[in-house]
Each structure stands twice: as C-alpha cells, then as structure tokens.
Amino acid sequence: MSVAQPIKIAIVAMGGEGGGVLADWIVDLGEHNGYLAQTTSVPGVAQRTGTTLYYVELYPRAQAQADGGAPVLALMPLPGDVDVVLASELMEAGRAIQRGLVTPDRTTLVASTHRVYSMTEKTAMGDGRVDSAELLAHAADAAKRFVGFDMAAAALDSGSVIGAVLFGALAGTGVLPFDRARFEETIERSGVGVSASRKAFGAAFERARSGPLAVPGEGTVAATGSGPAAIPAATPQPRAPEVRALLARVGADFPEAARRMLTEGVRRLVDYQDPAWAAIYLDRMARVKAAPGGNDPGLLAELARHLALWMSWEDTIRVADLKTRSSRFQRVRDEVRVADGQLLAIDEYLHPRVQEIAESMPAAIGRWLLASGWPRRLVERFTSRGRIVTTSSLHGFLLLYATAGMKRWRRSTLRYALEQPRIEHWLRRVEEAAAVSAELATEVVRCQRLVKGYGDTHERGLRNYETLMAALQRGGAAVAPATVRELRDAALADERGETLQAALARHGLATG
C-alpha cells in the first residue's frame, strides 16, 4: 500500500532577499489550510552575503489523525526527494541542481534568472563568470518543470523583495494544493509590507502561469520575456568644448569600426582624470594607427578598449573617488529601499597596504618610503589590519573625499611613474607585432587582460604579464597568434604562474 508523503520544499536565498519570510509564509499557508508544517534553516558562510537554505515540509493534518499519530518530518532535504525548489538567483539554482535537489521526474524549480556574481567569479584572474545561458539550459533539463524570470527586476518594480515574487511564482505553478486566495490571505496575515508584497505576488503569479521559460537555443516560446530590445546609445553631446574636440578627432581620424570603443575610452578617461589625459590616449592610438600594419580596424577597436582600461588603473585615488560620488549614495539608497525618515549608514572596509600608500605619494617620496627601514615598518604596523570607514558620516566622507581630491596630482605620483613605461613598452610590442600581422598584434593587445585590479591581484597579474611579454620578445616574429593566445590563457589559469611556465616550456620559450 502507498504511504502518504509530505510536500517537500527547499528554498535557497541570499541575505536580505526575504527567504526567511518566504519560508514563514509557506508554513503559515499550510497551517491555516489543514496541514502540519515544519521549517528549518541552515545559514551559509561568506557566500555573497551568506546564502541560506530553508527547508519546509507540509503534511495533511487529516492524514496524520487517520494514521493515529504525529508525522516525523525531516530537518534537511535529501537528493532526489524534493518536490519544489525556490531559488532567489540563477547560480543558487545551479547549486541546488548540483546537490541533486532538482530531478526531472519530480521537482518544480522556480528561480530568478538574474545573476549576483560569486567571489570565485569576481576574483578569477580572467573572465571567471559562469555562462548564464548554460545555467538556464541546464535548469530546464534538470527539472520536471522550470519557471524562471528576472525576479530582482520584478521585486524592484513592485517595491518589494524577491521572496514575495517567489511566493507569487510558486502559487502560479499550481504545484501546491492551495488556490490563489489562500496565498493572498497569508500575505495579509503577515501585516508587514502587505501592499508591495501583494503587487509583487500578483505580477509573479501571472508570469508563472503564462508558460515555460525560453531557453536560449531551444526555440521554445518565451513566456517570461527578456525586457525591451536594446536601444542604440545616443551620440554623446558634451558641453565642454575640449571634450567635443576630442570626439570630433575620433570621428575624423579613426575608422568607423573603432569609433564606438574610442568614444567610450575618451569618456572613461575624462571621468578618470581630465580631457588632457584623454588627448594622450588618442595620441597613443594615432601612433599605433600610423605604424606599419597598425591601421587594421579590428586591431584599433581592441586596442581602444584595452588602452583605456590600462590608462585608468585602479589606485587609492580612484577607489576614494568612486566611493564618494553622489550617484553611489543614491544607488545604495535605492538598493536598500530607504524610506523617508530612515537613516542610512554606509561602512566601507578598506585595507590599503604600504605599497598602495607609497604609490599614491609623489614619486620621490614613495620610492623613499618603500626603500626605508623603520618608516616603512611603522606604516606597515598601522596598515596590517583593515579599517572600517563610515562614508555616510562627515569624518569618513571627508577622509575619502580628500583622498579623491589628490586626482589633480596623480601625474606626480609613484604609481603614474611606474605605469607609463609599462604602457609604452606594451604599445611598442603591439607596433612590432602589427608589422607581422594584425592578428598577432591583436593577441598582444589582449595580454593587457592580465594587468588589472589593485593590491595583491595587480601584483600577481603584473608578474605573469611581464613573464609573458619577456617570452614573446625572445620568440620575436616566429611566435604565432595561436601561441600568444594559448600562453595568455595559461597566464590567466592560476595566480602562481605554474600553468604559464609549463606552457612556455612546451613552446621552448622558458628562460634558462
């Protein structure tokens, strides 16, 4: 004879997304509609603000009474034994699939399709992002039914949290034995944020009922939508005459294929420093264009991107500038949905090393500090631990604002003195490669990907970059574009450079 089984629901959500409230709503929904309910939660550690797994089991009260006793409900989900998985973000849906909680014969998967990048994705030396299209396709294959759309956008539109959107999508699937009215009564009983929660619930309910998710490449009908079509960016119309002159120069001196990236490069460098710095950027671009083989449009477009990135290196001045902009304060207020009358405190965790401090000083003073004895040890003592700066306070804001104000003296800093020879050396290698082929020069340009970030990240990338460029200089014109690409990928594969050394040895480019 068959034995009655509880309804088993797993919820994976990050901090602040209403996962706990969602679990409580499901428990309340069951208890007010003839079910016994149990919920447990296991908080995560250091995973994008802490991912928590909530687990709920619902068992019919009438069945329990007929059985003659209270059912024993589980505290944790088992692989292959879950009816519904609710995920507040696409990667969390992937983790649930990886753990075996989602199965094609049983599980309904309801997940938001937006991404919040994990620390491993952010700290990868190369592009460590997981392909969202692959995740979507895998989710559709792994689940009996997959309902997914951008729930973060839906929550923002309704002024609610993703938990309320997930609750509406869950109701829309019809997988639970309760009608829409029962779900909405649950929201009403909560008594907090009812209006916004019902708005989010209603929108998600209709979205979930409208059909399956369109998986890229599968040719299914798109029921969830992907937003409006991208609108081409309008041609910028700057007010400053010197910036207008820079953009006119882009239009007059460079091929059309490179202009969009050059325009963005000019915008970035004017914002980073000033129009004079952007003019130097265009001078460098023009020099490569005038070199033998340097007029290739594809090469110039790629160079425009990477040169702008290198010329806007991350330093303490840049970090302070970005953290004290009014647009950032407004973005944080919007993200946490600060209400009228509420106070917002923003704490920044900063950990500048003596190297970053010295590089922000005038070149001579910075070199002296790095080569000194007790002065360097004294600075290292005070910087051995990070510190928290409250930028929403007057003291904290003024501290970073004054640091950002050092932008006007950036050209006199040690970091500026260090970066200019590196950039010029790279450009010479690009010019030499362009004389051989545009494809080879483009691969050399892309080696700039190794030089990024600040602190330890920058040091490790720069070390691998210099090793790679020295090898290319030894190999000369005999090095093929595919070899440069392979060596660059090897340099991006690990921080210690062991994969790069092995690749250099295979191609006979290792030292000694």
N, C-alpha and C positions, 0 to 999 in steps of 0.2 A: 504494500500500500504506500501511496505517496505521503511524504511528511511535509507539512506546511513550513515554508521558509520565510524568514523576514525579508523585507526590502532593504537592500544594502546600498548605501550612498557614500561615496568618497568625495571630499572637497579639497582641492589644493589651491591655496590663495596666499598672496603676499601680504605683509603687514599693511594695515590701513585701507584694505580693499573690502572690508565688510564680511570676511569669511566667517568670523565668529557669529555675527548677526545672522548670516545666512543659515548656518547650522542650527541656531536657536529657532529661526523661523520654521525650518523643516520639522524640528521636534514639536514646536507648538502646533503646527499644521496637523501632524499626526495625532497628538494627544487630544485635540479638540474634535477629531473626526474618527474616533473609535479605534485608535492604535496605541499600543505601548511604544515608547521611544527611548533610545539611549544614544548619547553622543560622547565622544572623546576627542581630544586634540593632542597633537604632538608638534610642538614648535620646532622650526628649523633653526639652523645656526649659520650666520654670515652668508646667506644666500639671497642677495638682492633685497635687503631689509628684512630677511627672515621669512622663508616660506613655511606655512603651517599646514599640516594635514589634519583635516577634520573628518571624522567617520561617524555616520548615523545609521542605526538600524531601526526599522519600524516593523512591528508585529501586531496583527489584528487582536484586539482585546477579546473579542468573542471567541476566537480560536484558542486563545490562552485559557479562557474559562472552560471551554469544551475539553481541553487537554487535561484539565484538573490541576494546573499549577502555573507558576510564573515561568516564562521562557528564559533561557540563558542566552543572552545576546553578547556578541563578540566586541572586543575593545579595539581591534585593528582589522583592516581589510586584508584578505588573502588573495594572492594572484589567481585570476580566473574565476573569482567568486564575488564579483561586484556588478550590481545592476546599473548604477548610474555613476558617472564621474563628472564632476563640475570643476573646470579649471579656469582660473582668472587670467591666464596668459598662455600663449601658444607653447612656449618652452616647457611650462609646467604640465601641459597636456602631453608633451613628448616624454617627460619624466614618468608620468603615470603609465603611459604605454610601455616604456622600458621596464617598469617594475611589474608588468603583467597584470595591472589592474583593469586594462581595457582589452576585451576579447570580442572577436567578430560574431560569435554565436549568442552573445548575451548583453553586452554593455552599450548603453546610450551615452555618448560622450558629448558634453556641452562645454564649449571652450571659446574664450575670446581669441581672436586671431591677431591681436596686436602683439608687439614684442617689447619686453624690457630686458635689455641685454645683461647676461650674467657676467660675473667678474672674469671668468676664463675667456669669454668673448672679448671683453674690454681690454684685458691685459695681454692678449696674444700679440706677438711681435709683428705678425702680418694681419690679414683680414681674418679674424677668428670667428666671424659671425656664422651661425648655423643658417642654412638656406631655409627661409620660411616656406617657400613653395614645396620643398621636400617634406617639411614637417606637416604641412596641410595634406599632402597626398598620403603620407604615412598614417595620419589620423583617420582619414576616410577609409583606408584599407583595414585599419586595426579594429574599428568599432562596428557594431551592428548598425548603429545609426550615429551620424556625426552632425551636430548642429553648431555652426561657428560663424561669428561675425565680429566686427570690431566693437567689443563691449566697453572699452575705455572711452571711445568716442560717444557711444550711446549714454554712458554714465555722465559724461561732461555735458552733453546736450540737455539732460534732464536735471542736472544739478545734484545728482545722487552718487552712489558708489557702485562698483561693479557687482557687489553682492546682490543688489536689488535687480540688476539686469539679469544675472544668472538665475535668480528666482523666477523672473518672468519667462526666461527661455525654458527653464525646467517645466513650468506649467504648460507652455506652448507645445512641448513634445508629447504631452498626454501620457507619459510613461507611468505617472503616479495615479492612484485611483481617487483623485480629487478633482472637482471642476474648478473653473477659474474663480468663481465666487469664494470658494473655500480659501484659496490662496490670498485673495484680496482682503478677506476678513482677518487673516493672520497679520498682514501689514497694518491694518487698522488697530489691532490689539497691541502692537508694539508701541504705538503712541509717540514715536520719535521720527521726525522727518517724513511723515506719512505722505504728504503731497508729492514731494520729489520722488519718493520710493514708488508710489503708485504710477507716476508718469514713466519712470524707468521700466517698471514692471510691464505696463501696457505696451510700450514700444517693443520690448523684447518678446513679449507673448506673440504679437503679430508677426514679428520677424521669424520666430521659430516655427510658426505654423505655415509659413509661406513656401517652404520646400527645402531641398538639400543645398548644401554649400557647393559653390562652383570651385572645383579643384583645378588649378592651372594644368592645362594639357589634357584634361579628361573629357572635355566637351560637354559637361553637364550643364543644366540650366542654372544660371546664377540667381539664387533666391535671396542671398544676403546682401548683394550689392557691394561695390568696391568704391563708392563715392563718385563724385563728378569727375569727368575727364580732366586731365591736366590742362591748364590754361597757359599758353606760352607767356613767359615773363615779358613784361613791357620793357622797352628800351629805356634805360635809366636817363633821367633828365636832371643832372646835378646843378645846383645853384652856383657853386664855386667855379669861377672861370678857369682856374688852373686844372680842375678835375675835368671840365668839359674839354679842355685842350688835350688831356691825356686820352680821353675816349675818342676824340677826333683822330688822334695819332693811331690808335688801334684800328680804326676803320680805314685809314689811308695807307698804312704801312704793312699790314699783315693780311694773309689770305683769309677768306670768309670762314673756312673750317676751324680756324683758331680764334676767331674774334670773341665768341661767347665765353670761352675759358679765359681769354686775356682780359675781357671786361670784368669778370669775376675776380681775377687776380688783382686788377687795379683797385677794385672796391675793397678787397680784403686788406691790401697794403696801405691804402689811405686810412682805413679804420685802424690798422695796427700801428702806423707811425704818422705819415703825412704825405702830401702829394709829391714831395721831392723824392721820397723813398719809392713811391710807385713809378716815378720817372726813371729811376735807376733800374728798376725791374724791366721796363720797356727797353732801356738801353742794352741790357744784357740779352734780352730776347732778340733785338735787332742785330746784335753782334753774331749770334748763332745763325740767324737767318742769312746773314751775308757770307758766312763761311761756306766753303765748297760742300755741296750736298745738304746744306742746312735749310734749304727753302721748302722742304717737304711739309705739306700741311698737317699730316698726321703727327709728324715729329714735333712741329711747333705747338700743336694743341696739347700734346702730352707734356712738353717742356713748360708750357704756360702754367699748367696745374702744379707740377712738382716744384718749379722755381718759386712760385707764390707761397707754397707751403714752407719751403725752406727759409725764405726771407721773412716769414712771420713766426719764427721759432718761439717755443714756449719758454718764458722766463718768469721770474717773480713779478716783474712789472706787468706782464700780460695777465697773469693769474689775478693779481690785485685789481687790474682794470676791469676784467670780466665780472668779478665778484661784487663790484661796487656800482654797476650800471643800474639805472632805474628800471630798465626793461627786465633785468633779472629779478629784482624785488617784486615786480608786478607778476612775473611768471610764477614765482613761488607762491604769491598770494592766490593766484588763480588755481594752482595745482592743489593747494590745501583748502581752498574754498573758504577763505577768511570772511567771516560775516561782519557787518557793521558793528562797531563797538568792541570787537575782539582785538587782542594784541598779538602780534606775530614776532617771535624771536627766531633768528637765523644764526645757528652756530656753525662756524667753519672749522674743520680740522686741518691744520697746516703743520707741515713738518719740513721746513727748508733745511738743507744740510749746509755745512760751511762752504761747499763748492758753489751752491746757488747764491749764497750771500756774497761771496767774493766776486762772482761773475756779474753781479748787479752793481758793483763798485766801479769807479774809474779804473782803467786797465792797470795802471802802475800800482795803485793801492791793492787791487785784487790780487795781483801776482805776488806782492809782498806778503799779504795775509796767508796765501796758500803755502808760501815757502818759509814762513816764520815758525818759531818754536812755540813759546808759551802763549803768544796772542792767538794762534790757531787753536791750541788746546783749550784756551778759555772759551772761545766761541763754540767749539765742539761740545764743551760741557753744557753750555746753555741751550744747545740745539740737539742734544742727544735724545730728547723726547719731543714729541709733537706738542702743540698747544692749540687750544680752542679759542677762536676769536669770534665774538658775537658781533657780526656786521650790522645787526639791527640796532645796536647800541651806539651812542655817539663816539665813545672811545674806540671801539672796534672798527667802526666805519672810517673814522679819521685816520687810523693807523694804516688801513689798506688804501684809502684814498690818497694819502701822502706817498705811499709806495707806487701807486699807479701814476702819480704826477711826475715820477722820475723818467717817464717816457720821453720827455724833451731832451734828456741827457743820455738816451740809450746808445747813441753813436760813440759815446766816450767810454762805454763800459767794457769790461774784460770779455763778456760774452760776445759782444759785437766784434771785438778784435779777433776772437777765436773763430767765429763763423765765417767771416769774409774770405779768408784764404781757403777754407773748405769749399765754399760755394764756387770760388773761382777755379779751383782745381777740378771740381766736378764738371764745370762748363767746358774747360779745356779738353777733358776726356770725351765729352759729348761732341765737340767740334772735330776731334781726331776720328771718332767713330763715324761721324756723318760723312767724312771723306771716303770711307769704305762703303757704307750703305746706310740708308735711313733706318732700316730695320735694326741694325746693330746699335745705332745711336739712340733709338727709342728704348731699347732694352737697358742701355746705360743710364738713360734718364730715369727709368723706373727703379733703379737702385736707390734713389733717394728715399724710397719707402722705408728703408732701414733706419733712417735718421728721423726720429720723432719723439714727442713727449719731453719729459724733463726728469732730472734726478737719475736714479738707477736705470730706468727704462732708456733714457737717452744715452747713457754711457755704454750700456750693452749693445744697443743698436749701432752706435758710432763705431765701436770696436769691430763689429762684424763688417760694417760698411768699409772701413779702412783696410781690413784684411782682403775683402773682395776687390776693391779698386786697385790695390797693390798687385794682386794676381792678374787682373786684366791688363795692367800696364806691362807686366812681364810677358804676357801672352801676345800683346800687340794685335795687329790686324788678323792674326791667324785664329783668334777666338771667334767662334760662330755665335750668332744671336741666340740660338737654342742653348748653347753652353752658358751664356750670361744669364739666361732665364733660369736654367737649372741651378746655377750657383746662387742666384738671388733667392730662389725658393728654399734652398738649403740653409741660407743665412737666416731666413725667417722661421725655420723649423724649430730651432731651440735657442735659448738665451746664451748658453755657454759656447756656441760656435762649433760644437763637435761634428754636427752634420755637415757644416760648411767645410771643415778641414778634410773630412772623408771625401767630399765631392771634389775638392781641389786636388787631392791625391789621385783620384781616378782619372782626372784630366791632365795630370802632370804639371799642375800649377802650384803645388805646395812648395813652401820655402824649405831650404836645407835638404 
